[in-house]
Amino acid sequence: MKWYEDLGSDLDNLDPPILAQDWDNLHNVMSWCLNNDQNDQLDIFKTLLNSLAQVKAPAHNADQVLAWHEQLLANKAKATEFSGLAQVMLEQSKVLTAKGGESNLALAQELLLHAVKWQDKKDKIFAIDMILMEGVIALRQGDIDRSKTLLSQLKTELPKAKLDQEALEHFQLFLNYYQAEISYRYGDFKQANALYTEALDQAKQVEWPEAIAAINNWLADVALSQGKYNEADRLLGTSLPEAEKNGDLVSVGFHQKSWSIYYLAKNNLEEAKKFIALAQRNLTSQGIEAEAEEAQAFWDYLKKKRKKRRGKPPRNFVKKQPTYDPQIGNTYFLGY
């Protein structure tokens, strides 16, 4: 157990492949804790589990994390540890939001309603995190106006919460990240670019490599939406290798989707098909359901699409190209 505590304290300095190997060991240790009512030790490993699950280890997917959360919920309920129960519910809602899809988002929203009942009213980070999650879920459900209202509320509440500096910096980063997406969804690419650039500076300041890669991916998507293909090429060319180095297969999948859209714009169907197939595989492997389905639809479209021909078409030629509008942008989850 001491070894795992040390592992957790040095988490940011360990390479993803090393952490991936430790996943099974962590699984066994937590099983022992659950079976022997070792709640204090379990909380230590729950924190480590969340760190591994969100950004570090590529050896598992969102469904495995949800299975762990179910066991943790049962343990907290058995111990009548209600604040811990609320925390696990909040964490579960984050994983469901990352997975995406109508049913998962509805369940994530329901979990937040239950979490409110059991939360520790003195836990300032929990209260702020709840507002953030409500805003993110609304954004994923397409209710952009409600999301904008909730994130504006978060911006107002942050200074009042008097969080420690580290927590404050992270929430300011999340705020810019999601407000940038709202601007993007409204078609305000200039504002989106400015907010993502600010979020990128914040991610560099807190030395969060996964966030840096995700934000650069979004900046590339903004460039694609504006037809700035050289800029998108530059950003994706430097950011995808970083996502791969981080072992973040969700981010890798979203980068590959962006590359596919880039190559489609360049009329390079073979490269477009190659990258969307890779994206679909990575997103599926990590349990990111909604985006994996979107990637599959994009792949089906590309399979049927013909490359544009130069010159005039023959007489009586009827163009029967399939129609599909690939969705630029992604739903990469960034959360506390």
Wavefront OBJ file of the C-alpha trace (Angstrom):
o trace
v 0.000 0.000 0.000
v 2.863 2.358 0.765
v 4.198 1.683 -2.729
v 0.875 2.742 -4.248
v 0.774 5.899 -2.164
v 4.218 6.777 -3.517
v 3.026 5.985 -7.033
v 0.133 8.403 -6.609
v 2.356 11.185 -5.287
v 4.679 10.875 -8.295
v 1.940 10.316 -10.872
v 2.726 13.242 -13.155
v 6.347 12.178 -13.552
v 5.625 8.637 -14.722
v 5.342 7.578 -18.343
v 1.935 6.276 -19.562
v 3.310 2.810 -20.526
v 4.526 2.295 -16.952
v 1.154 3.304 -15.548
v -0.631 1.043 -18.011
v 1.281 -1.927 -16.595
v 0.234 -0.927 -13.085
v -3.475 -0.975 -13.943
v -3.917 -4.687 -13.124
v -1.951 -4.289 -9.895
v -4.175 -1.389 -8.872
v -7.218 -3.496 -9.742
v -6.068 -6.267 -7.375
v -5.214 -3.900 -4.518
v -8.586 -2.141 -4.719
v -10.401 -5.490 -4.803
v -8.671 -6.394 -1.550
v -9.685 -3.060 -0.014
v -13.315 -3.517 -1.088
v -13.472 -7.047 0.303
v -11.871 -6.088 3.622
v -13.653 -2.776 4.303
v -10.430 -0.782 4.114
v -12.150 2.524 3.387
v -9.265 4.861 4.210
v -6.904 2.989 1.928
v -9.610 2.738 -0.709
v -9.913 6.523 -0.886
v -6.197 6.790 -1.620
v -6.510 4.327 -4.479
v -9.740 5.909 -5.726
v -7.830 9.152 -6.281
v -5.103 7.253 -8.088
v -7.705 5.362 -10.117
v -9.287 8.605 -11.302
v -5.924 10.006 -12.365
v -5.137 6.857 -14.299
v -8.618 6.681 -15.776
v -8.873 10.244 -17.022
v -5.571 10.867 -18.728
v -2.765 8.483 -17.965
v -3.171 4.806 -18.775
v -4.199 3.593 -22.252
v -4.802 0.020 -21.094
v -8.488 0.424 -20.225
v -11.573 2.325 -21.309
v -14.459 4.315 -19.889
v -16.619 1.217 -19.357
v -13.988 -0.313 -17.077
v -13.870 2.889 -15.058
v -17.668 2.889 -14.727
v -17.542 -0.689 -13.439
v -15.083 0.434 -10.764
v -17.320 3.334 -9.820
v -20.232 0.931 -9.308
v -18.153 -0.992 -6.776
v -17.088 2.222 -5.079
v -20.711 3.390 -4.855
v -21.712 0.125 -3.199
v -18.833 0.444 -0.740
v -19.689 4.045 0.185
v -23.385 3.200 0.598
v -22.534 0.239 2.821
v -20.369 2.466 5.004
v -23.070 5.209 4.966
v -20.321 7.593 3.876
v -22.609 10.007 2.053
v -20.101 12.698 1.074
v -17.948 9.980 -0.493
v -21.046 8.667 -2.246
v -21.687 12.112 -3.735
v -18.085 12.386 -4.916
v -18.211 9.041 -6.735
v -21.519 10.038 -8.356
v -19.901 13.242 -9.607
v -16.944 11.293 -10.979
v -19.289 8.797 -12.615
v -21.156 11.634 -14.332
v -17.853 12.847 -15.789
v -17.092 9.468 -17.360
v -20.610 9.231 -18.796
v -20.277 12.742 -20.214
v -16.977 11.799 -21.832
v -18.631 8.730 -23.394
v -21.344 10.923 -24.872
v -24.677 9.940 -26.369
v -28.205 10.855 -25.316
v -28.734 8.088 -22.740
v -25.325 8.532 -21.098
v -25.817 12.287 -20.797
v -29.275 11.804 -19.278
v -27.817 9.405 -16.710
v -24.958 11.832 -15.987
v -27.522 14.553 -15.305
v -29.513 12.240 -13.036
v -26.383 11.366 -11.045
v -25.702 15.052 -10.436
v -29.201 15.454 -8.996
v -28.513 12.614 -6.550
v -25.029 13.922 -5.740
v -26.467 17.279 -4.645
v -28.447 15.515 -1.905
v -25.388 13.865 -0.374
v -22.683 16.465 -0.919
v -20.629 17.982 1.874
v -21.928 21.565 1.953
v -18.500 22.796 3.089
v -16.677 21.285 0.103
v -16.097 24.326 -2.114
v -14.381 22.414 -4.915
v -17.314 19.994 -5.121
v -19.817 22.858 -5.405
v -17.834 24.562 -8.178
v -17.297 21.246 -9.961
v -21.059 20.622 -9.917
v -21.733 23.910 -11.728
v -19.031 23.083 -14.265
v -20.477 19.635 -14.947
v -24.015 20.971 -15.353
v -22.663 23.413 -17.930
v -20.701 20.746 -19.797
v -23.646 18.340 -19.916
v -25.911 21.109 -21.250
v -23.300 21.846 -23.917
v -23.134 18.177 -24.935
v -26.937 18.033 -25.090
v -26.940 20.957 -27.513
v -28.478 23.422 -25.049
v -25.819 26.057 -25.695
v -27.737 28.945 -24.120
v -28.145 27.057 -20.821
v -24.490 26.043 -20.907
v -23.468 29.651 -21.442
v -25.595 30.728 -18.459
v -24.114 28.061 -16.179
v -20.530 28.854 -17.167
v -21.208 32.544 -16.576
v -22.453 31.561 -13.109
v -19.244 29.579 -12.601
v -17.179 32.625 -13.550
v -19.053 34.663 -10.932
v -18.771 32.027 -8.190
v -15.073 31.239 -8.648
v -13.681 34.341 -6.868
v -16.167 33.886 -4.005
v -15.179 30.256 -3.393
v -11.660 31.191 -2.225
v -10.115 27.993 -3.574
v -6.449 27.188 -3.221
v -4.303 28.462 -6.092
v -3.973 25.104 -7.850
v -7.718 24.435 -7.908
v -8.440 28.011 -8.989
v -6.010 27.790 -11.914
v -7.557 24.528 -13.099
v -11.115 25.841 -12.970
v -10.099 29.000 -14.823
v -8.613 26.730 -17.482
v -11.813 24.658 -17.694
v -13.880 27.832 -17.928
v -11.914 29.180 -20.893
v -11.873 25.756 -22.556
v -15.650 25.312 -22.525
v -16.509 28.958 -23.139
v -14.275 28.727 -26.212
v -16.332 25.791 -27.460
v -19.541 27.760 -26.895
v -18.122 30.595 -29.012
v -17.176 28.039 -31.656
v -20.682 26.527 -31.692
v -22.104 30.043 -32.129
v -19.772 30.534 -35.112
v -17.650 33.188 -33.412
v -14.307 31.728 -34.494
v -12.313 34.814 -33.515
v -13.516 34.659 -29.913
v -13.091 30.870 -29.824
v -9.504 31.196 -31.000
v -8.773 33.868 -28.365
v -10.236 31.785 -25.524
v -8.484 28.586 -26.628
v -5.205 30.495 -26.841
v -5.719 31.765 -23.289
v -6.575 28.239 -22.125
v -3.430 26.957 -23.837
v -1.289 29.431 -21.902
v -2.962 28.307 -18.668
v -2.394 24.622 -19.497
v 1.278 25.325 -20.084
v 1.485 27.217 -16.807
v 0.082 24.276 -14.808
v 2.160 21.853 -16.918
v -0.739 19.679 -18.085
v 0.403 17.967 -21.318
v -2.923 16.246 -22.044
v -4.763 19.567 -21.888
v -2.132 21.216 -24.100
v -2.623 18.575 -26.801
v -6.430 18.764 -26.570
v -6.465 22.560 -26.848
v -4.073 22.539 -29.807
v -6.430 20.053 -31.465
v -9.282 22.512 -30.959
v -7.206 25.379 -32.345
v -6.607 23.224 -35.428
v -10.354 22.602 -35.716
v -11.030 26.330 -35.534
v -8.474 26.812 -38.320
v -10.166 24.090 -40.407
v -13.532 25.808 -39.984
v -11.997 29.022 -41.322
v -10.272 27.317 -44.245
v -6.827 28.045 -42.776
v -5.380 24.713 -43.855
v -1.714 25.588 -43.431
v -2.361 26.563 -39.820
v -4.361 23.382 -39.200
v -1.566 21.323 -40.784
v 1.022 22.945 -38.515
v -0.994 22.476 -35.336
v -1.983 18.872 -35.989
v 1.530 17.978 -37.106
v 2.979 18.991 -33.747
v 0.049 18.109 -31.476
v -0.760 14.531 -32.551
v 2.739 13.239 -31.649
v 2.328 14.860 -28.225
v -1.038 13.148 -27.684
v 0.577 9.837 -28.659
v 3.459 10.484 -26.262
v 0.950 11.158 -23.477
v -0.714 7.796 -24.118
v -4.062 9.597 -24.408
v -5.901 7.495 -26.995
v -9.046 9.631 -26.823
v -7.059 12.711 -27.792
v -5.224 10.699 -30.455
v -8.589 9.660 -31.906
v -9.839 13.243 -32.059
v -6.607 14.393 -33.718
v -6.999 11.646 -36.315
v -10.567 12.750 -37.002
v -9.293 16.297 -37.596
v -6.627 14.992 -39.971
v -9.323 13.124 -41.889
v -11.357 16.312 -42.318
v -8.195 18.130 -43.398
v -7.412 15.530 -46.076
v -11.016 15.510 -47.282
v -10.739 19.275 -47.817
v -7.558 18.581 -49.794
v -9.397 15.949 -51.891
v -7.048 13.208 -50.648
v -9.623 10.492 -50.007
v -7.147 7.721 -49.237
v -5.536 9.658 -46.393
v -8.950 10.836 -45.190
v -10.177 7.225 -45.024
v -7.004 6.040 -43.308
v -7.217 8.615 -40.535
v -10.944 8.284 -39.847
v -10.545 4.500 -39.599
v -7.797 4.999 -37.017
v -9.926 7.550 -35.161
v -12.906 5.210 -35.055
v -10.745 2.382 -33.708
v -9.189 4.490 -30.938
v -12.437 6.124 -29.830
v -14.217 2.765 -29.776
v -11.402 1.188 -27.748
v -11.798 3.885 -25.097
v -15.602 3.640 -24.908
v -16.253 7.111 -26.374
v -19.501 5.979 -27.943
v -21.015 9.078 -29.560
v -17.811 10.190 -31.278
v -17.002 6.630 -32.366
v -20.415 6.443 -34.061
v -19.771 9.807 -35.731
v -16.404 8.528 -36.987
v -18.100 5.401 -38.349
v -20.655 7.528 -40.218
v -17.809 9.612 -41.653
v -16.017 6.423 -42.756
v -19.172 5.088 -44.446
v -19.483 8.370 -46.330
v -15.850 8.343 -47.474
v -16.137 4.761 -48.729
v -18.871 5.821 -51.144
v -17.380 9.150 -52.155
v -15.537 9.503 -55.471
v -12.483 11.654 -55.952
v -13.146 14.897 -57.839
v -12.150 14.685 -61.483
v -10.537 17.442 -63.458
v -12.073 18.719 -66.671
v -15.681 18.687 -67.828
v -17.904 15.687 -67.104
v -19.194 13.675 -70.081
v -22.526 14.600 -71.644
v -25.604 13.382 -69.756
v -23.412 12.739 -66.682
v -25.476 12.751 -63.478
v -23.530 13.456 -60.301
v -24.581 11.074 -57.539
v -22.110 11.784 -54.794
v -23.201 10.819 -51.260
v -23.995 13.743 -48.997
v -22.587 14.112 -45.498
v -21.392 17.022 -43.409
v -18.503 15.918 -41.160
v -18.715 17.689 -37.829
v -15.569 19.720 -37.215
v -14.740 19.942 -33.520
v -14.762 17.332 -30.774
v -16.085 16.525 -27.316
v -12.791 15.922 -25.502
v -13.618 16.049 -21.795
v -11.457 18.283 -19.653
v -12.393 18.158 -15.987
v -11.090 18.435 -12.446
l 1 2 3 4 5 6 7 8 9 10 11 12 13 14 15 16 17 18 19 20 21 22 23 24 25 26 27 28 29 30 31 32 33 34 35 36 37 38 39 40 41 42 43 44 45 46 47 48 49 50 51 52 53 54 55 56 57 58 59 60 61 62 63 64 65 66 67 68 69 70 71 72 73 74 75 76 77 78 79 80 81 82 83 84 85 86 87 88 89 90 91 92 93 94 95 96 97 98 99 100 101 102 103 104 105 106 107 108 109 110 111 112 113 114 115 116 117 118 119 120 121 122 123 124 125 126 127 128 129 130 131 132 133 134 135 136 137 138 139 140 141 142 143 144 145 146 147 148 149 150 151 152 153 154 155 156 157 158 159 160 161 162 163 164 165 166 167 168 169 170 171 172 173 174 175 176 177 178 179 180 181 182 183 184 185 186 187 188 189 190 191 192 193 194 195 196 197 198 199 200 201 202 203 204 205 206 207 208 209 210 211 212 213 214 215 216 217 218 219 220 221 222 223 224 225 226 227 228 229 230 231 232 233 234 235 236 237 238 239 240 241 242 243 244 245 246 247 248 249 250 251 252 253 254 255 256 257 258 259 260 261 262 263 264 265 266 267 268 269 270 271 272 273 274 275 276 277 278 279 280 281 282 283 284 285 286 287 288 289 290 291 292 293 294 295 296 297 298 299 300 301 302 303 304 305 306 307 308 309 310 311 312 313 314 315 316 317 318 319 320 321 322 323 324 325 326 327 328 329 330 331 332 333 334 335 336
